[in-house]
Amino acid sequence: MAFIPSASTGAKCYIFVAPYPGITLARCFSPTNIINNFSRGLIGTIVFNPSPIGGVSTELLYHVQLVVPNENEAAVLLGCKSYSEVTENALQKFVQAFDIGCMVITLGGKGCICVEPDRPIRRFPTIPREAVDTTGAGDTFLGALVTRLAENVSLEQAISFANTASGIEVMRKGAQNAMPTRKEVEDEYKKSLG
């Protein structure tokens, strides 16, 4: 992981190069202008999670292949006040305008949607669960998604696996300590496949 402080703004951004070749996960904690130049030198798939949202430059979006926001972050990216204002047409235009290969928007207990250029939006529901604490659910989803993509499974399988992982996480109190082990996720995932 690289921590890149900005001398002029104090922005803090983290770039995590996954232990698998070809995947780079970029997350921002403050304005994202600091990673614009960094992203130009990266090869492979760049996954960007705009969390917490704020100051995302459009230049950065031209360099990523997968954007994984939650519904509030997606609304901000599209210039809307809330996710209820976001339309499917606007989502399609957004990924096309920035040449983003895919945007996976997490929707809490409703699962997530997958927006790709020139394809209908796909919905991935999650198993209904009694949430105890949602802190860390997005991080769990993101980690599981990127891990499975780096292992060369299909996007659909990676999303379903990530939904399973975050579904387990929300049934526990806490964040990092509530994240399930890989074995727990694999066992639950296999059950969900029937």
Helices and strands as residue ranges (DSSP letters): E 2-5, E 12-17, E 23-29, H 34-40, E 45-49, H 58-61, E 66-67, H 71-77, G 83-85, H 88-97, E 102-106, G 108-110, E 112-115, E 122-124, H 137-150, H 155-169, G 176-178, H 182-192
